[in-house]
Amino acid sequence: MGNITYDFTGKSVIVTGAARGIGQALARHFAEAKATVFMVDFDKAELDKAARDVGAIGIPADVSNTDDVERVVSTVIDETGRIDILVNNAGILRDKVLWKLTDDDWNQVLNVHAGGTFRFTRACVPHFRKQEFGRVVNITSYTGLHGNRGQANYATAKAGIIGFTKTAAKELAAFGVTVNAISPNAATRMTASIPADKIAELTGPISRFADPSEMADAICFLASEEAGYITGVVLPVDGGVSM
């Protein structure tokens, strides 16, 4: 991990899907940059362990459940009085070729990825508007633009997040809120099963998956004061694979 260059003192940050991978690395970045970090994940045991390790506050929740989402946001407001930064990172996979996808496979993936992004952003907006400040960073995917065999549900969800990001950026700009997304290419649990002979075609000119902390560097920039004139952007942080 590189040196922390941003100061998030006094800022409250929500990171979803934070028990492992990019979410955990990001929570650590924000905590080391002096933010108050709230880590959200469905897996309570993993979340509790990660939150202790990071020095953050863990809140178990299902991002596809509106009551859970509103409970998280209420907890953050009760603890700190504000929400400054939201990173919608939670995701699941239910990979099958489309003719084998069940309604449940389809609905679960869309409800977590696109639905969770919508629900958390919606719940934070009243607080962003009151503060006249907010940063939202969503996690999309190369697959959302280009598709991938066996991932019709995932591709649809990630493409939806791109449309949501651009729409929310237009709607919230008047309130001092930026909304951006990154398209990552990091080594996570989701990439662990990729055969060695497929890695080269999936990693671009740099020929490796990034460390999750490299995704966190990009997200922290988009969440910073310095990025206040950037909104509606989908930033590829993918080693050039999308070129």
C-alpha positions in Angstrom: 0.0 0.0 0.0 1.3 3.5 -0.9 1.6 6.4 1.5 -1.7 8.0 2.5 -1.9 11.4 0.9 -5.5 12.4 1.8 -6.8 13.6 5.1 -10.3 12.5 5.9 -10.3 13.8 9.5 -13.9 14.5 10.6 -15.4 12.6 7.7 -17.8 9.7 8.1 -17.5 6.9 5.6 -19.7 4.0 4.7 -18.2 1.1 2.8 -20.4 -1.8 1.8 -19.1 -5.3 1.0 -16.3 -4.4 3.4 -15.5 -7.8 5.1 -12.8 -8.7 2.5 -11.2 -7.8 -0.8 -11.5 -4.3 -2.2 -13.9 -3.2 0.6 -11.6 -4.2 3.4 -8.6 -2.6 1.8 -10.6 0.6 1.2 -11.8 0.7 4.8 -8.2 0.5 6.0 -7.2 3.3 3.7 -9.9 5.6 5.0 -9.2 4.6 8.6 -5.5 5.4 8.2 -6.5 8.7 6.6 -8.3 9.5 9.9 -11.9 9.0 8.8 -14.6 7.4 11.0 -15.3 4.3 9.0 -18.4 2.1 9.0 -17.9 -1.3 7.4 -21.1 -3.0 6.1 -21.3 -6.7 5.1 -23.8 -9.6 5.2 -21.2 -11.9 6.7 -21.2 -10.9 10.4 -18.3 -13.2 11.5 -16.0 -12.0 8.7 -17.1 -8.4 9.2 -16.4 -8.4 13.0 -12.9 -9.8 12.4 -12.2 -7.3 9.6 -13.5 -4.3 11.5 -11.3 -5.2 14.5 -8.3 -5.5 12.2 -9.0 -2.2 10.5 -10.1 -0.2 13.6 -13.5 0.6 12.2 -17.1 0.1 13.2 -18.8 -3.0 11.7 -22.5 -3.0 11.0 -24.0 -6.3 9.6 -26.6 -5.7 7.0 -28.1 -6.9 3.8 -27.8 -4.2 1.2 -30.8 -5.6 -0.7 -33.1 -5.0 2.3 -34.3 -1.4 2.7 -34.9 -1.7 6.4 -31.3 -2.8 6.9 -29.9 0.0 4.8 -31.9 2.6 6.7 -30.8 1.2 10.0 -27.1 1.5 8.9 -27.6 5.1 7.9 -29.4 5.9 11.1 -26.6 4.4 13.1 -24.0 6.4 11.3 -26.0 9.6 11.9 -26.5 8.7 15.6 -22.7 8.1 16.0 -21.3 11.0 14.1 -24.1 13.4 13.0 -23.1 13.2 9.4 -22.3 11.1 6.3 -19.7 12.3 3.9 -18.7 9.4 1.8 -20.5 6.3 0.5 -18.8 3.5 -1.4 -21.2 1.0 -2.9 -19.0 -2.1 -3.2 -21.2 -5.0 -2.1 -21.6 -7.8 -4.6 -22.3 -11.4 -5.2 -22.0 -13.9 -8.1 -24.6 -16.4 -9.3 -22.9 -17.4 -12.6 -24.7 -19.6 -15.1 -25.3 -19.4 -18.9 -28.5 -17.5 -19.3 -30.7 -20.4 -20.2 -29.9 -22.0 -16.8 -30.3 -18.8 -14.8 -33.3 -19.0 -12.4 -35.4 -16.1 -11.3 -33.6 -16.2 -8.0 -30.2 -16.1 -9.6 -31.2 -13.1 -11.5 -33.0 -11.2 -8.7 -30.4 -11.8 -6.1 -27.5 -10.4 -8.2 -29.5 -7.4 -9.3 -30.9 -6.7 -5.8 -27.4 -6.7 -4.3 -25.4 -4.9 -6.9 -27.8 -2.4 -8.5 -30.4 -2.5 -5.7 -27.9 -2.0 -2.9 -26.3 0.9 -4.8 -29.7 2.5 -5.2 -30.9 1.9 -1.6 -27.8 3.2 0.1 -27.5 6.3 -2.1 -31.1 7.1 -1.7 -30.8 6.8 2.1 -27.8 9.1 2.2 -29.2 11.8 0.0 -31.2 13.7 2.7 -28.0 14.0 4.7 -25.8 15.0 1.8 -28.4 17.7 0.9 -28.5 19.1 4.4 -24.7 19.2 4.5 -24.4 20.5 0.9 -21.6 17.9 0.5 -21.3 14.3 -0.4 -19.2 11.8 -2.3 -20.5 8.6 -3.8 -18.3 6.0 -5.4 -19.9 3.0 -7.0 -18.1 -0.2 -8.2 -19.0 -1.3 -11.7 -17.2 -3.7 -14.0 -15.7 -4.2 -17.5 -18.4 -6.9 -17.8 -21.1 -4.2 -17.5 -19.9 -2.7 -20.8 -18.7 -5.8 -22.7 -20.5 -8.8 -21.3 -19.1 -12.1 -20.3 -20.3 -15.7 -20.8 -22.2 -17.0 -17.8 -22.8 -13.6 -16.3 -25.9 -12.1 -17.9 -27.2 -11.2 -14.4 -23.9 -9.7 -13.3 -23.4 -7.8 -16.5 -26.9 -6.3 -16.4 -26.4 -5.2 -12.8 -23.1 -3.6 -13.5 -24.3 -1.9 -16.6 -27.2 -0.6 -14.5 -24.8 0.9 -12.0 -23.2 2.9 -14.8 -26.5 4.4 -15.8 -27.4 5.0 -12.2 -24.0 6.7 -11.5 -24.5 9.2 -14.4 -28.1 9.9 -13.5 -27.4 10.5 -9.8 -24.4 12.7 -10.7 -26.8 15.0 -12.7 -29.5 15.0 -10.0 -27.2 15.6 -7.1 -24.6 18.1 -8.4 -26.7 21.1 -7.3 -26.3 19.9 -3.7 -22.5 19.7 -3.7 -22.5 15.9 -4.2 -20.4 14.1 -6.7 -21.2 10.6 -7.9 -18.5 8.5 -9.7 -17.7 4.9 -10.4 -14.6 2.7 -10.9 -14.2 -0.3 -13.0 -11.7 -2.5 -11.1 -9.5 -5.4 -12.1 -8.1 -6.5 -8.7 -7.1 -9.9 -7.3 -10.0 -10.9 -5.1 -12.0 -14.0 -4.1 -13.9 -13.5 -7.4 -10.8 -13.8 -9.5 -9.1 -16.6 -7.5 -10.7 -19.4 -9.6 -9.5 -18.0 -13.0 -7.2 -20.5 -14.8 -3.6 -19.4 -15.3 -3.9 -19.5 -19.1 -6.8 -17.0 -19.0 -5.1 -14.4 -16.8 -3.1 -12.7 -19.6 -6.3 -11.9 -21.6 -8.0 -10.5 -18.5 -5.2 -8.3 -17.2 -4.2 -6.1 -20.1 -0.8 -4.7 -20.9 0.3 -4.7 -17.3 -0.2 -8.5 -17.2 -1.3 -8.8 -13.6 -4.4 -8.3 -11.4 -4.0 -5.3 -9.1 -3.7 -5.5 -5.4 -7.0 -4.4 -3.8 -5.2 -1.5 -2.2 -4.6 -0.1 -5.7 -8.3 0.2 -6.1 -8.6 1.9 -2.8 -6.1 4.5 -3.9 -8.3 5.4 -6.8 -11.5 5.5 -4.7 -9.9 7.7 -2.1 -9.0 10.2 -4.8 -12.6 10.3 -6.1 -13.8 10.7 -2.5 -11.4 13.5 -1.7 -11.9 17.3 -1.7 -9.4 17.4 -4.5 -11.8 15.6 -6.8 -14.7 18.0 -6.3 -14.9 18.9 -10.0 -15.2 15.3 -11.1 -18.6 13.7 -11.4 -20.4 11.2 -13.6 -17.1 9.5 -14.5 -16.6 5.7 -14.8 -12.8 5.4 -14.2 -11.2 2.2 -15.4 -8.6 1.0 -12.9 -7.8 -2.1 -14.8 -4.2 -2.1 -16.0 -5.4 -1.2 -19.5 -7.6 -4.2 -20.2 -10.4 -2.0 -21.3 -8.4 -0.2 -24.0 
